[in-house]
Amino acid sequence: MAPNAVSVSEFKLHCLDVIRRVEQDGAAVDLTRRGKVVARLVPTTAAPQGTPTWLRLRGHGRLRAQPEEGVLDANDFDATHGRVA
């Protein structure tokens, strides 16, 4: 078994320790059943500090609205400050 591999039964017994190891080491851990990899536990990448969620997600989705449909309600926009409320 690879050094970063844990059997499913072992993971079940020590899941918090395995998760802590992934957090601290930043290395993935393969979960195996009968020697075959069935899942992989990987660390997440931290979101950049100070970057608003909407800005990180910009360009990753689609807004489905008809041209005549307004996306914002008049009450949602503060025209004096030029920003969405």
C-alpha positions as CSV (number, residue, x, y, z in Angstrom):
1,M,0.0,0.0,0.0
2,A,1.3,3.5,-0.8
3,P,2.5,5.7,2.1
4,N,-0.5,8.0,1.8
5,A,-3.0,5.3,1.6
6,V,-5.5,4.2,4.3
7,S,-7.9,1.3,4.2
8,V,-11.6,2.3,4.5
9,S,-11.9,0.3,7.7
10,E,-8.9,2.1,9.2
11,F,-10.3,5.5,8.0
12,K,-13.5,4.7,9.7
13,L,-11.7,4.2,13.0
14,H,-9.3,7.1,12.7
15,C,-11.0,9.6,10.3
16,L,-10.3,12.7,12.4
17,D,-6.6,11.9,12.6
18,V,-6.5,11.2,8.8
19,I,-8.3,14.5,8.1
20,R,-5.9,16.4,10.4
21,R,-2.9,14.8,8.6
22,V,-4.3,16.0,5.3
23,E,-4.8,19.5,6.7
24,Q,-1.3,19.7,8.2
25,D,0.7,18.0,5.5
26,G,-1.3,19.2,2.5
27,A,-0.9,15.8,0.9
28,A,-3.8,13.7,-0.5
29,V,-4.7,10.4,1.2
30,D,-6.0,7.5,-0.9
31,L,-8.8,5.4,0.7
32,T,-8.6,1.8,-0.3
33,R,-10.8,-1.3,-0.1
34,R,-9.1,-4.6,-0.6
35,G,-6.0,-2.8,-2.0
36,K,-7.9,-0.9,-4.6
37,V,-8.2,2.9,-4.4
38,V,-11.9,3.8,-4.0
39,A,-11.6,7.5,-3.0
40,R,-9.1,10.2,-2.4
41,L,-9.1,12.8,0.4
42,V,-7.4,16.0,-0.8
43,P,-6.8,19.3,0.9
44,T,-8.8,22.3,-0.3
45,T,-7.2,25.4,-1.7
46,A,-7.9,28.4,0.5
47,A,-9.8,31.2,-1.1
48,P,-7.8,34.4,-1.5
49,Q,-8.2,36.6,1.5
50,G,-10.2,39.8,0.9
51,T,-11.6,38.7,-2.5
52,P,-15.4,38.8,-2.4
53,T,-17.1,35.6,-3.4
54,W,-18.9,37.3,-6.3
55,L,-15.6,38.4,-7.8
56,R,-14.0,34.9,-7.5
57,L,-17.0,33.4,-9.2
58,R,-17.3,36.1,-11.9
59,G,-17.3,34.5,-15.3
60,H,-18.0,31.0,-14.0
61,G,-21.8,31.0,-14.4
62,R,-24.6,32.1,-16.7
63,L,-27.4,34.5,-16.0
64,R,-30.5,33.3,-17.7
65,A,-32.8,36.3,-18.2
66,Q,-34.6,37.7,-21.1
67,P,-33.3,41.1,-22.4
68,E,-36.5,42.8,-21.2
69,E,-36.2,41.2,-17.7
70,G,-34.5,43.3,-15.1
71,V,-31.9,41.5,-13.0
72,L,-32.0,44.1,-10.2
73,D,-35.1,45.6,-8.7
74,A,-35.0,49.4,-8.4
75,N,-34.9,49.1,-4.6
76,D,-31.7,47.0,-4.8
77,F,-29.6,49.8,-6.3
78,D,-28.3,52.8,-4.4
79,A,-27.8,55.3,-7.3
80,T,-26.2,57.9,-5.1
81,H,-23.3,55.6,-4.2
82,G,-23.3,53.6,-7.4
83,R,-23.4,50.2,-5.7
84,V,-25.8,47.4,-5.2
85,A,-27.4,47.5,-1.7
